Amino acid sequence: MSKQVEIKLGAIDDVKDFVNIVSKYDFDVDLSSDRHSIDAKSILGIFSLDLSKPVKVDIQSDDCLDFLAEINRFAVK
């Protein structure tokens, strides 16, 4: 099962912080924008997306509450 949320990564430091958070977890996390989907643990992949608008986070885990709490500051509300 997967869970989806939308986030906004507005600055280079946001991308670095996000990758550091994602890298701590064993489950797969993908980011998608339009038709492009990339591994959220790839900093170069993230920069290949259109970061001027929110991106979708696809979390491949049922046990992701800690992860969601850590990325909450990037969440689009």
TAKALIN-V365250 format. One record per residue. N is the residue number from 1. PHI is phi in radians with two decimals (999 if undefined). PSI is psi in whole degrees, -180 to 180 (NA if undefined). Layout:
BEGIN
<<N | PHI | PSI> <N | PHI | PSI>>
END
This chain:
BEGIN
<<1 | 999 | 146> <2 | -2.21 | 160> <3 | -2.19 | 144> <4 | -2.14 | 139> <5 | -2.42 | 163> <6 | -1.91 | 139> <7 | -2.30 | 164> <8 | -2.20 | 122> <9 | -1.91 | 95> <10 | -1.55 | -16> <11 | -2.40 | 161> <12 | -1.02 | -40> <13 | -1.12 | -33> <14 | -1.09 | -43> <15 | -1.11 | -46> <16 | -1.05 | -47> <17 | -1.08 | -43> <18 | -1.08 | -46> <19 | -1.10 | -40> <20 | -1.07 | -40> <21 | -1.17 | -51> <22 | -1.03 | -39> <23 | -1.15 | -18> <24 | -1.34 | -15> <25 | -1.84 | 145> <26 | -1.39 | -24> <27 | -1.39 | 162> <28 | -1.38 | 139> <29 | -2.33 | 129> <30 | -2.06 | 151> <31 | -2.00 | 143> <32 | -2.42 | 144> <33 | -2.49 | 125> <34 | 0.99 | -120> <35 | -1.78 | 1> <36 | -1.63 | 136> <37 | -2.32 | 134> <38 | -2.40 | 163> <39 | -1.25 | 124> <40 | -1.20 | -10> <41 | -1.53 | -1> <42 | -1.78 | 107> <43 | -1.10 | -38> <44 | -1.16 | -38> <45 | -1.07 | -42> <46 | -1.08 | -41> <47 | -1.21 | -13> <48 | -1.42 | -11> <49 | -1.53 | 163> <50 | -1.41 | 99> <51 | -1.53 | 6> <52 | -1.33 | -12> <53 | -2.31 | 166> <54 | -1.06 | 150> <55 | -2.04 | 153> <56 | -1.55 | 137> <57 | -1.85 | 123> <58 | -1.94 | 109> <59 | -1.75 | 123> <60 | -1.67 | 61> <61 | -2.82 | 147> <62 | -1.53 | -21> <63 | -1.84 | 73> <64 | -2.22 | 19> <65 | -1.09 | -41> <66 | -1.11 | -43> <67 | -1.07 | -47> <68 | -1.05 | -38> <69 | -1.12 | -39> <70 | -1.22 | -33> <71 | -1.66 | 5> <72 | -0.98 | -34> <73 | -1.16 | -18> <74 | -1.65 | -10> <75 | -1.11 | 142> <76 | -1.49 | 122> <77 | -1.88 | NA>>
END
